[in-house]
Amino acid sequence: MDGLLSHGFRFFVLKSVQELIEFVGDGALKRSQIWETNMSPLLKVYPETYSALVKNLNTIETMNPADASLLPDLIKQLIPAMGTGKYLRALPLVGVDTKFLETYGFLITDILDKIHNNAVSNAGGLLKWLACIAKPTAWLTIRPLCEDTKVRIGGFPVLQLSRDVLKQQALPAKNILVIENMESGLGLPSLPDTIAIFGGGKNVAWMEAVWLKSKNVAYWGDIDTWGLSILSDVRSKLSTVEVLMMDQETLDEHKSRMVGERTSVNNLPKFLTDSEARIFSNLKNTDKFASRLEQERLSPDYIKSRLEAWIGIN
């Protein structure tokens, strides 16, 4: 055990489990026995991983000994890019469950870094080192608005897709209607050759999708500072998007239904038109009890007429 002084602080290099036990003292004997039991299986095969285990001592202490015994078998099997085209839970491991790998991901990353000279961290983490597909997140609801488009998506009246899938997979309709909120998406009227995507809120990164550029795309959200901020993000991804029912006419038509916005966006969003920017500024400076018009407060007949005008139904 070496004691070193650096910048006024003393730290110690503990070279073995025994040195660790001696350093902690007799009061931690029971804990040290757990450490030794759980560290021994891996250290017998990979003694160079000792510092990685010490770094994760809290995890080691809470591990079941049966789990600890799985570590060397797992580490032997993990090689770069073995998960290409697979999710982490689909790795072809033998004798070790993939939930174990997911549960102890930080520990396993540190162990592999010691063995592979920091290759895992340099690759951007365990998932990237294994070349696994990231677990789907940020789900959006997909709803065909006519029978023809329903048939084209397998007959499903509604389904959910992650933003990563949506970014890659084109939907089979000429008109794509993106809606901020779930309830408004569920209340949409029938429209020919149209699929609605809704419930994502601020989740609009997927709208960079190349396939959207060949579609007739419209966006509709709440008229408040947050809704206009999301609209700005949408336009930054797809400049050709048509904006529906987020204008002064809609505000004037439903003025009596406005409510207060609890907190507002501070700065003017970058990608608003001049008229949208005026609405944004007016909402910030208006009566705090009437600075927000929710999508759900628009009359169904008004919504229907505006949507039909968008796709050219007279």
Summary of the structure (lengths in Angstrom):
residues: 314
radius of gyration: 28.2
end to end distance: 84.9
largest distance: 85.8
contacts: 923
relative contact order: 0.08
helix: 51%
strand: 14%
